[in-house]
């Protein structure tokens, strides 16, 4: 019997009694594994070998996981620094503890997001506490990292780590899980018979060359078969990020509804971010714990003097007969302080005041889909930075019904028809209400936005003499409703789920 050389080599290396893996055959024949795989499939078609398949799952630590084996998990380092700073007895300033821990950059966010989850303590209003009874030595994730540190591609069944801990390490990007198909080969009785009778090697050609054609030898040679079922390397192509897809879709919808897009600075004066919104300077959201202030430069140089005077007067005295203002201190130096915007309503105040593109005549509709920054506690629905869908409509005689109708029309474009509204308080809108949507996977109501009719105390200093209804909606939470993502950290940030981002689809 004549067979190609690689098939003869595989038959001579295989056994009729014990199954031999493709990798073992490749090592024994000194052939590439893909060549052996092709030969095995061809021999199977000739009923000379029997092939069995199984899927082996292995795990190995990423570079970040190996780093934490040496340095310790960020949350454990934060806990140890907190205990050292006395947070086991009373709350301690978080900045002090972070500095003592030696954590930098993304590790700070990672530590904060896992600290309370593991019961090491609590973080609230910029202060941190530590539970003196916590046991970092019993941390399941830290122990799992140590268990897997000295081995590459550990079979899952051999790893002394529970499935839940493996899943958490994989979600955090500390562990890679891979699956491989293992094919094992056993000689059939027919192959044994042919081997005993003696096999001849037939020369095969894998590629047609000009020499074969011109010489006429192509008529006499045996061509190797092309195996279309052979395994190919998985190539992960790039794609547009889910939030970018969602952002572009939101812009298309709002432009289709007659809106124009706004643009403006990410770092702005508190005057535009908060003072123009009739938000008192002693409001808790304006403390240094809740905002990201700029150190250099620290203050804006130019503000419209007449507008500053009108805004200050509204804060001190109110607007009209029925408004009294706040009767609280108002400091122009504080108003000039620069910070990352906590909401994109700073764009609205710039446009409504006429300083950005000139005076706007009603009716008018404007929107933006831009980043905002808040010093929030990280959880499944909060990040330190997020995208806000800002929008407002200027017209005469607007009502809450107009605002609700706008939301129903907007969200219907994404297949969301069960929006719920709840009355709410904002310093700058009256009436005000929050919006909620039902998560498609968990069935829970999640807050997706805030809205209302701008107060006269805000509009009159800006020179607006008609109604303005406005809103700030969360792009990430809209993405959660359309993709089924249960954790905002799966969408972007240091803990993003790359597999989810590769496969999830935005539905409208």
C-alpha angles and dihedrals in degrees: 000000000000120000135165114273095251092052092050090050092051093049092049092049097045126083134224092211104044130038112243123203122234090243091054091049090049090053092047095048097037089232128132113265092241090054091050091048091054091048091049093053090049092049090048089054088053089050091240095121137027116223126204125186135204134169117236119198119206134178132207135173121258121228089264090051091051089050091055091050087063102034102028130245113302093239091052091050090049091050093050091049090048092053090048089052092053098256089138089072104034139355115284129199108271095220091059093051094046090052092050092048093060092228116150140183116341092001089072091058091045092051093048093048093052101034099084093032090065095045096248091133142288138288119209135158093348095310129107133206129193127213105229089203095059115114113215089177087066094050103136094208094049091048091048091053090052090048093053098037100095100045134065121213096005113191109246092232090055095050113098091218128107120244095246092056091047090052092050093049090050091049090052092051093244095115135042119212118199135181125207131185111233115202119195125195131211126182117243124223088257091057092049090052092050092047091052090049091049131254127236123211115236118202112240130192122215100188136035111236132191089247092057091051098046095044095046092232090125087079092064105036126088114238120218114244118248110236109213091182096060116120116264128202114266111242118195108210124202121258139179111279116253093242091050089051090049093046092052091047092051090050091050091050095048094045087051088054090056101264128142122216124248127209133189149138124311090210111051143155118279084236092071095034099049118350094062087051090061090247109152117242091236092055111130091236089063097059121111089252093064102039136056106234122196118240097195116052093018101178139033116245102211133044128157103267096209091049091049089054093049093047092048091049091051090052094047102036108012127228125282130353098302099047123084102177121221101292085216131125116283119194121191091202089059090048090055093051113118123231140153106273113261090204135007092243084100085077090054093053091049092051096041091051090057094236095112106049103353131265114337119216121211136281094055138145125198135172143171136194103204142137125275128188130217134167092234128155107260116246141135093297104027134070133169089249129027143160118261125200101216120189144158141178123210116202144121122280099004119175140188088262089061090051094048091046091053091053093048091052093046098048093042086068086066096045093257112134104153101076114157127201130211126186112250142173126246125167090227105040133057121207097027134176141175125232125226133190132191115249108235094221107035098028090225124138111245126189110248103173154346128234148158148139113295113249122242089241086067101037102044096059088049090055096247115140101180137061122290123189116194145175146186115211128184114243093196092054091049086053089051090055094048100042101032093238109162098195124047089212089068089066102054142344133064093312097048115148102237093189090054091048091051095051108026118103128209108232123200 
